[in-house]
Amino acid sequence: MIKEINVINYYFCAKFFIFHPILYNKSRLIIIKLLNY
C-alpha cells in the first residue's frame, strides 16, 4: 500500500518535473526551507 503510493507520487513528481521544471524547482526550494525550520 505505502509502496504503491510512493510509486504514484514519484511518477507524478517526474511528470511535473518534465512539464514544469521551474515550478518544480521553486516548490522544492520551499519544501527544503520548511524542512530546515
JOQUI-V663417 format. One record per helix or strand. SS is the DSSP state (@ for helix, = for strand). FROM is the first residue (numbers start at 1). LEN is the number of residues. If there is no record, write none. Layout:
[[SS/FROM/LEN] [SS/FROM/LEN]]
This chain:
[[@/2/18] [@/21/16]]
